[in-house]
């Protein structure tokens, strides 16, 4: 949904969205078609650890990204590179999962919510991959995180 909102506001942008939930991937694709954005929106069933390697369109909602492909001088495709990594990753600490509103717990995929013991598992995975995924200086990472995370991210 975040990627589609960005595409709606930025007509020149392209988006690669990834998610670990097959239902979420299917719904995102349907929404892109319904909004007339499918030509600029690619959605993959894939974890963040595989993002950037075009041959690995395999197996998280981890995020949406504005993308481009880098090519070698021989014309061979290399890792995909992005201008922005934009994500609403699973960031709720394990201990807080029991305090979720019943409707959230009932309807949301746990993988889209729980970020591990401190809620940082997927956040750290994104930050670890960011340097290799971003095209260079001036590119940015935008993350929705738990209020307890900013000091952890700064210390990381």
PyMOL commands that set and color helices and strands:
alter all, ss='L'
color gray80, all
select helices_A, chain A and resi 2-9+22-34+38-40+48-50+94-99+102-107+110-112+121-133+149-155
alter helices_A, ss='H'
color red, helices_A
select strands_A, chain A and resi 15-19+41-45+63-71+77-87+140-143
alter strands_A, ss='S'
color yellow, strands_A
deselect
rebuild
show_as cartoon
